[in-house]
Amino acid sequence: MLDRSHEGRILLQGRDRLELVNRMSTNDVSRLALHEGAPTVFINANARILFRVVCFNLPRGLLLISEPGQGEALALLLRRSVFFGDQVAVEDISSETAHFALHGAAVDAAIESLAPATRSIPALGVIEVETDVGNLIIARRKSICGGHWIVIADCDMGAHAHRLLLQSGGTAGLIAAGSLTFNCLRIRSGRPAGLELSSDYIPLEVGLWDEISFSKGCYTGQEIIARMESRGRLAKTLVKVALSSMAPAPAPIYAQGKPAGTLTSSVQAPDGQIHALAALKVGSAQPNTDLTVGADGLPARVVDFAGAQPPFVLEEAARSPGN
């Protein structure tokens, strides 16, 4: 269990809450039913990443979960994008709530001990339940390591919710962990964050293919995304990289002595294992490609693609020699 209260939490209320997000971001959230969720990406006119969020449609409003430290900036962007006549209010509830994440193979059992109703929640589903520590928002998110749940409580009940979660999940082996654990899990799984979710990249380049709709109406940056998809070409893509020893990110990466991309994330786990991600030119991103990192030429190797890749990237990899 991780305290993720530094992730932003924005609540949109009003008739046009879904339409506001739909016209500003990559995924189709226009018909999101109550108790359903969806990830989406806010991009600029050049299709560069501004924010990645997960939306959950609750009776009280549309809840947006941002990356760490981005709640205030996301709320500002949303407020500036409300049109005259829109019926939508934007409220940053980050400071009013506590946010916990649970990961692991046995996490479903841990969360069911707290709230049996979660047994029927599908992927990216969300409910609100009354507990001994007040009202809790409980939702499933995309897997990083086994199951992945989030629990959001009122801030003044955060410490009590933390204890209740550990107590109710104790029989399933639930333990508290910190940010190093999260970073190890997310890099090992290929989940983009930090440098990968920046204006240096387009969503298709960092494994977010499954967070883009190619059939919805217009949104900011759509033309560039559609052009890349129709042409079946990317400049770079996200991969998992094996490092011979720890190297801090960012760092330049070379293939056969030529610039090939950037090491974007790296971490050494408590067990000594090193996990890393890199954004590489597609021609250098094939699994088992030998690389070097930094000016010292640290040996490295492409392990596999990361995240959700465009089909045409995987098809090109399948046609490459050795596959």
C-alpha positions in Angstrom: 0.0 0.0 0.0 1.3 3.4 -1.1 0.3 6.9 0.0 -0.3 8.7 -3.4 -1.8 11.9 -2.0 0.7 13.9 -4.1 -1.3 12.9 -7.2 -3.8 15.6 -8.2 -7.6 15.1 -7.7 -9.9 17.4 -9.6 -13.7 17.2 -9.4 -15.8 18.4 -12.3 -19.5 19.0 -11.7 -22.2 20.0 -14.1 -24.0 19.0 -17.3 -21.0 19.5 -19.5 -18.3 17.9 -17.4 -17.8 15.0 -19.8 -17.8 17.2 -22.9 -15.2 19.5 -21.5 -12.7 16.7 -21.0 -13.7 15.0 -24.3 -12.9 18.0 -26.4 -9.6 18.6 -24.7 -8.1 15.1 -24.6 -7.3 12.0 -26.6 -9.7 9.3 -25.3 -13.5 9.2 -25.8 -15.1 10.0 -22.4 -18.3 11.5 -23.9 -20.4 8.4 -23.1 -18.7 7.4 -19.9 -21.4 5.8 -17.7 -21.8 6.3 -14.0 -19.2 4.2 -12.1 -17.0 3.8 -15.2 -13.5 5.2 -15.7 -11.1 5.8 -18.6 -7.5 7.1 -18.9 -6.9 10.0 -21.3 -4.2 12.4 -22.2 -4.3 16.2 -22.6 -2.0 17.4 -25.4 -1.2 20.7 -27.0 -1.8 21.7 -30.6 1.5 19.9 -31.6 0.2 16.7 -29.9 2.8 17.0 -27.1 1.9 15.7 -23.7 0.6 18.1 -21.1 -1.2 15.8 -18.6 -2.1 12.2 -18.3 -5.2 11.5 -16.2 -7.6 8.8 -15.2 -11.3 9.9 -15.2 -13.9 8.3 -13.0 -17.6 9.2 -13.4 -19.3 9.4 -10.0 -22.8 10.6 -9.1 -21.1 13.6 -7.4 -19.1 14.5 -10.5 -16.2 13.5 -12.8 -13.1 12.8 -10.8 -9.8 13.3 -12.6 -6.6 11.7 -11.1 -3.4 13.4 -12.4 0.3 12.6 -12.2 2.1 13.7 -9.0 2.2 17.5 -8.4 0.1 18.4 -11.4 -3.3 18.9 -9.8 -3.2 22.7 -9.6 -1.9 23.2 -13.2 -4.5 20.8 -14.5 -7.3 22.6 -12.7 -6.1 25.9 -14.1 -6.1 24.5 -17.7 -9.6 23.2 -17.3 -10.9 26.4 -15.9 -9.4 28.4 -18.8 -11.0 26.0 -21.2 -14.6 26.4 -20.0 -16.7 28.0 -22.8 -19.4 30.6 -22.2 -22.5 28.7 -21.7 -20.8 25.5 -20.4 -22.3 24.1 -17.3 -19.3 22.8 -15.5 -17.5 23.7 -12.3 -13.8 22.8 -11.6 -12.7 22.1 -8.1 -9.3 21.0 -6.9 -9.9 18.6 -4.0 -6.3 17.4 -3.7 -5.8 19.1 -0.3 -9.1 18.0 1.0 -8.6 14.3 0.4 -6.1 11.5 1.1 -5.2 9.0 -1.7 -3.9 5.4 -1.3 -2.9 2.9 -3.9 -2.8 -0.9 -3.4 -0.8 -3.2 -5.7 -0.1 -6.9 -5.9 -1.4 -10.4 -6.6 -3.5 -10.6 -3.5 -4.8 -7.1 -3.5 -8.3 -8.0 -4.6 -8.7 -10.0 -1.4 -7.3 -7.1 0.6 -9.8 -4.6 -0.8 -12.8 -7.0 -0.5 -12.1 -7.3 3.2 -12.6 -3.6 3.5 -15.6 -3.3 1.0 -17.2 -6.6 -0.2 -19.0 -4.6 -2.9 -15.7 -4.2 -4.8 -15.9 -7.8 -5.8 -18.1 -6.9 -8.8 -16.2 -3.8 -9.9 -14.8 -4.2 -13.5 -11.5 -2.8 -14.7 -11.5 1.0 -14.4 -14.7 0.8 -12.4 -15.4 3.0 -9.3 -17.8 3.1 -6.3 -18.4 5.1 -3.2 -18.9 3.2 0.0 -19.6 4.1 3.7 -17.2 2.7 6.2 -16.1 3.2 9.8 -13.8 6.0 8.5 -16.5 7.8 6.4 -17.2 7.8 2.7 -14.5 6.2 0.6 -14.0 6.3 -3.2 -12.7 3.0 -4.4 -11.6 2.3 -7.9 -9.6 -0.1 -10.1 -6.8 1.2 -12.2 -4.6 -0.3 -14.9 -2.3 -3.0 -13.5 1.3 -2.2 -12.6 2.0 -5.2 -10.5 -1.0 -7.6 -10.2 -4.2 -5.8 -9.1 -4.3 -2.1 -8.7 -6.8 -0.2 -6.6 -7.0 3.3 -5.3 -8.8 4.4 -2.1 -9.7 8.1 -1.6 -10.8 9.4 1.8 -11.5 12.8 3.3 -8.3 14.3 4.5 -9.2 14.5 8.1 -9.9 10.7 8.0 -6.7 9.9 6.1 -4.7 8.5 9.0 -7.7 6.4 10.1 -8.3 5.1 6.6 -4.6 4.2 6.4 -4.9 2.1 9.6 -8.2 0.5 8.5 -6.7 -0.5 5.1 -3.7 -2.2 6.8 -5.9 -3.9 9.3 -8.5 -5.2 6.8 -5.8 -6.3 4.3 -3.6 -7.9 6.9 -4.7 -11.4 6.2 -3.9 -10.9 2.5 -0.4 -9.8 3.4 -0.9 -6.1 2.8 2.1 -3.9 3.9 2.9 -0.2 3.7 5.6 0.8 1.2 7.0 4.0 -0.2 7.8 5.9 -3.4 10.9 3.8 -4.2 8.7 0.7 -4.3 6.3 2.4 -6.7 9.1 3.6 -8.9 10.5 0.1 -9.1 7.2 -1.4 -9.9 6.1 1.1 -12.5 9.5 1.1 -14.4 9.6 -2.7 -14.4 6.1 -2.8 -15.8 6.8 -0.2 -18.5 4.4 2.4 -17.2 5.4 5.9 -18.4 5.7 8.7 -15.9 7.9 11.7 -15.2 10.1 12.5 -18.2 8.1 10.2 -20.4 4.9 12.2 -19.7 6.3 15.5 -20.8 6.1 17.8 -23.8 9.1 16.0 -25.3 6.8 13.3 -26.4 3.6 12.5 -28.3 1.4 9.9 -26.6 1.9 7.3 -29.3 5.7 7.4 -28.6 5.4 6.5 -24.9 3.2 3.4 -24.9 -0.2 5.2 -24.6 -1.9 3.8 -27.7 -4.7 2.4 -25.6 -5.5 5.8 -24.2 -6.3 7.4 -27.6 -9.6 7.2 -29.5 -9.3 7.1 -33.3 -13.0 7.5 -33.9 -14.1 10.4 -31.7 -14.7 14.0 -32.8 -12.2 16.8 -32.8 -9.9 17.5 -29.9 -6.7 19.6 -29.5 -3.8 18.0 -31.3 -5.9 15.4 -33.1 -4.6 16.1 -36.6 -1.1 15.1 -35.8 -2.1 12.0 -33.9 -4.4 10.9 -36.8 -1.6 11.5 -39.3 0.9 9.4 -37.4 -1.7 6.6 -37.1 -2.7 6.7 -40.8 0.9 6.7 -42.0 1.9 4.0 -39.6 5.1 5.7 -38.6 6.7 6.9 -35.3 9.9 8.8 -34.7 10.5 7.0 -31.5 9.0 4.6 -29.0 9.2 3.5 -25.4 11.2 0.4 -24.5 12.4 -1.5 -21.4 16.2 -1.5 -21.2 18.7 -3.7 -19.3 21.6 -1.7 -17.9 24.9 -3.3 -17.1 25.1 -0.9 -14.1 23.1 1.9 -12.7 22.9 5.1 -14.7 20.8 8.1 -13.8 18.2 9.4 -16.2 18.1 11.4 -18.4 21.1 10.3 -20.4 21.8 10.0 -24.1 21.7 6.5 -25.7 23.6 5.3 -28.7 23.3 2.4 -31.1 26.4 1.5 -33.1 27.9 4.8 -32.0 25.0 6.9 -33.4 22.4 8.8 -31.3 19.4 6.6 -30.7 17.4 8.2 -28.0 17.2 9.0 -24.3 17.3 7.0 -21.1 14.1 8.4 -19.4 13.7 6.4 -16.2 16.1 4.2 -14.1 16.0 2.8 -10.6 17.9 0.3 -8.6 15.6 -1.9 -6.5 16.5 -2.9 -2.9 17.3 -6.4 -4.2 20.0 -4.9 -6.5 18.1 -5.3 -9.8 18.1 -2.3 -12.1 15.0 -1.3 -14.1 15.1 1.3 -16.9 13.0 2.8 -19.7 14.2 4.6 -22.8 12.6 6.5 -25.7 14.4 5.2 -28.8 14.3 5.7 -32.5 12.1 2.9 -33.8 15.0 1.4 -35.8 17.0 1.0 -32.6 14.0 -0.2 -30.5 13.9 -3.9 -31.5 14.4 -6.3 -28.6 18.0 -7.5 -28.0 19.4 -4.4 -29.7 22.8 -3.5 -28.1 23.1 0.0 -26.9 25.5 2.3 -24.9 24.4 4.9 -22.4 26.1 8.2 -21.7 29.5 9.5 -22.6 31.2 6.6 -20.8 29.5 4.1 -23.1 27.8 2.0 -20.4 26.6 -1.2 -22.1 22.9 -1.7 -22.3 20.4 -3.8 -24.3 16.7 -3.4 -25.3 14.6 -6.0 -23.4 11.1 -5.4 -24.8 8.7 -2.7 -25.8 6.9 -0.8 -23.0 3.3 0.2 -22.5 0.7 -0.2 -25.2 2.3 0.0 -28.6 0.8 0.9 -31.9 0.1 -2.3 -34.0 2.4 -1.1 -36.8 5.4 -0.9 -34.4 4.8 -4.5 -33.3 4.3 -5.6 -36.9 7.6 -4.0 -37.9 9.3 -5.7 -35.0 7.9 -9.1 -36.1 9.3 -8.6 -39.6 12.8 -7.6 -38.4 15.7 -10.1 -38.7 15.9 -12.6 -35.8 12.1 -12.6 -35.1 
